[in-house]
Amino acid sequence: MERHKASLVRKNRQVLYFNEKEMSAIDEYCRRFKISSKSALYRQAIMEHILSELDENHPTLF
């Protein structure tokens, strides 16, 4: 269990920049849906997109 938890520790940092319009939309979304953790929101949205793209574009044999 300890080893599994250690493998889930986030050590890699990425920085995102948003313009005023994008940040305003994000703030409104968080306010409307009572989201307190923007990092969790970003992580979830990014990973959902990445995993769906990988699923749709998996390698084929033919």
Secondary structure, 3 states (H helix, E strand, C coil): CHHHHHHCCCCCCCCCCCCHHHHHHHHHHHHHCCCCCHHHHHHHHHHHHHHHHHHHCCCCCC
